[in-house]
Amino acid sequence: MVTVKLFGTFRLDSGIKEMSLDVSSVKDIFPIIMDEVKRRDPQTALTMKDLKGCIVSLNGKQVGMKAQLQDGDTLFLVPAVAGG
Amino acid sequence: MTKYSGYMGKVLMVDLSKSLISEYPWSDEDRELYIGAKAMASKIMFDNFTGKETAFSEDNLIIVSTGPLTGTGAPCSNRFNISTLSPLTGITTSSNCGGNFGYYLKKAGIDALVIRGKCPVPTWIEIKNDKFFFHEAGDLWGMKVSQSQEELQRRMNEARKCRVKCGMLSIGPAGENMVKYAAVISGERAAGRAGVGAVFGSKNLKAMVATGNHEVPVFDPEKTTKLYQKWTETLRKHPLTGNQLPKMGTAGLVSPMQMRGILSTRNYAYGQYEHFDKVSGEVLAEDYNIVNKGCMSCPIKCARTVNVEGQEVKGPELETLGLLGGGIMNDNLELILKWNYELDELGMDTISAASTLAWAMEANEQGLWKNGLSFGKTANISKTFENIAYRRGIGNELAEGSRWLSEKYGGKDFAIQSKGLELAAYEPRRSVGQGLGYAVSNRGGCHLNGGYLVIVENLGLNADPQTPHAKADLCMLMQDLMESVSMTGQCLFTSYAVFPSFLISKPNSVVTKTVNKVIPFLGPVVRILNKFPGIASFHLFLLPHTKAIEYATGMKCNLARFIRAGERSYNVERAVNAKFGVSAAMDTLPKRLTNVPQDPKDPSTKVPLEVMKKVYYEARGWDKNGLPTEEKLRKMKII
């Protein structure tokens, strides 16, 4: 299983903080998360584009969509933001 | 008097020693060159300081100044500036504040105050429609900030038999005891950095209250209103100012900084904190934020409100979360909320307080100074902050800041400061342009005065954060633009719309990736713009500030004049610092950041400072010693 932790406004808007998923590649996580978002709120304004706008970090390092995952990995999904 | 709208036309000299008020000469030509706020304060310091003054000498000045857009209804425009000689750095400092004092100073008919001398006894000053009343403040002395402000409001109400609308600023015990990083607080907002509160304390000045019924004149009300409405809409639609900042405030940066490896951790030994998600903006928003708050006239409302011991108080900003979280290895968010409140009440800068604490923890660990402070040990921190404010025990030395401590005990390599000012929470070894900014910043290790290149390298955009290419020229451009925005009286967040939405919201798109790849090659292009801003003699849709100046004041403005005014501001501030001995030799970072790679396996993860500094001075047109030449100052019409 892979642990996916969400951050930023996507997390606040969807209410999803964390999911455990049985997936082998980064690209596989997106449709599953979007399904969960829509299950929680069928009227959601969040889209796949919002989700794919996130930076993906695997075990502390930024990775692309094709990155392979292993059992026990932790993925962070963080929207690109600024303003301090 | 002035021919320009937006200004009240009055700059006053306040002599505290004699309780005398006089007009300070400030002409329309000065207004054209320096616009207002921080830039005008820097010019006044340049004209008055010889280089022999010290922060606590009576001839030090405190300049409280507003911008021409303050009070005109422009979005996020009610900020004001406090400039003085800093006791922490020994050079100039400017602290920008979102409190309400600036707005009410203009309601009192005044653009700026130039304060000198020293009150013979503790004093608070009441300003009512440009009349000044000096009141003894012996009974306020010792009060924490909110108690002091509540008492002042009560006195104002009692004297007029009604609720008086007024702007205030006050110091707390830290300012009274001249803690070198004491703040001035206006409402709940701080003019926090580099010890402006200590200078107030040294002058026996506890507080100031302004009230009045003047209206700020606007040159073209119809055009101004339309522009402001459109501008507000743009800010509300932008992903940063309309979504991220309202929902999470600056605290929302903790997580992306962790991802990028730039979250200061364990006194900057690392750039990632294992437990960052316990002290993040997300948890703050989900579990603690009661309501968003903003400064006057702000559509963004980035401030948080939290409950501390039964009271609704201001929540922490990113810097405080970073430095009192991973910075000292604390994963307890509730403690950070509490400490943030305590520091505000004592009237102390959270950045320098936290960073000095982190240095002391490491010094203790290394056996340089046995002080009882340790990373991860939180039980004695509240007491330590109180001891700093009242200068008790080890607090008396901690009150001097990390540079002073490291000079006494050793440990300079890990005193995370530049020119005496502690750095903000952005770890620059994975954001080398930000590292350059910290080092060359006029007020010392400041992320904003340093140009905030982290927004180009890590947050927002992602232009190669390890390469020095183009960083010097970009640093200069960003510094100058931020100077310009500040001098209008507006919040720097009003300039974020300059980054087109799609670049922020679609970081993985081909366009954004291409932009990120191209930026390091843009140095020569940016250099041309920096050198010949005249080519930008137009208004830029994404920077409405230039039109706002024209419509609100009647003064000619465009992007070229705007950038040039920013450059002038940066140069005059540097020229003041030169009088106090600043040169290239002081544009430094601690060795931890320049000599020790953040990732031991990747030698590029440190700041290549000397390479960038050289290019930066060239870009600025300064000499090899990092100073503006006489010719440069003449060209900029500073002398």
Chai-1 contact restraints between the chains, C-beta under 6 A:
chainA,res_idxA,chainB,res_idxB,connection_type,confidence,min_distance_angstrom,max_distance_angstrom,comment,restraint_id
A,F7,B,S255,contact,1.0,0.0,6.0,A-B,restraint_1
A,F7,B,E282,contact,1.0,0.0,6.0,A-B,restraint_2
A,T9,B,N243,contact,1.0,0.0,6.0,A-B,restraint_3
A,T9,B,Q244,contact,1.0,0.0,6.0,A-B,restraint_4
A,T9,B,K247,contact,1.0,0.0,6.0,A-B,restraint_5
A,R11,B,E282,contact,1.0,0.0,6.0,A-B,restraint_6
A,L12,B,K247,contact,1.0,0.0,6.0,A-B,restraint_7
A,L12,B,A285,contact,1.0,0.0,6.0,A-B,restraint_8
A,G53,B,S505,contact,1.0,0.0,6.0,A-B,restraint_9
A,G53,B,K506,contact,1.0,0.0,6.0,A-B,restraint_10
A,I55,B,M259,contact,1.0,0.0,6.0,A-B,restraint_11
A,S57,B,M259,contact,1.0,0.0,6.0,A-B,restraint_12
A,V78,B,S255,contact,1.0,0.0,6.0,A-B,restraint_13
A,V78,B,P256,contact,1.0,0.0,6.0,A-B,restraint_14
A,V78,B,M259,contact,1.0,0.0,6.0,A-B,restraint_15
A,A80,B,P507,contact,1.0,0.0,6.0,A-B,restraint_16
A,V81,B,Q244,contact,1.0,0.0,6.0,A-B,restraint_17
A,V81,B,G252,contact,1.0,0.0,6.0,A-B,restraint_18
A,V81,B,P256,contact,1.0,0.0,6.0,A-B,restraint_19
A,A82,B,L240,contact,1.0,0.0,6.0,A-B,restraint_20
A,A82,B,I455,contact,1.0,0.0,6.0,A-B,restraint_21
A,A82,B,L459,contact,1.0,0.0,6.0,A-B,restraint_22
A,A82,B,G460,contact,1.0,0.0,6.0,A-B,restraint_23
A,G83,B,L240,contact,1.0,0.0,6.0,A-B,restraint_24
A,G83,B,L245,contact,1.0,0.0,6.0,A-B,restraint_25
A,G84,B,T250,contact,1.0,0.0,6.0,A-B,restraint_26
A,G84,B,L253,contact,1.0,0.0,6.0,A-B,restraint_27
A,G84,B,L318,contact,1.0,0.0,6.0,A-B,restraint_28
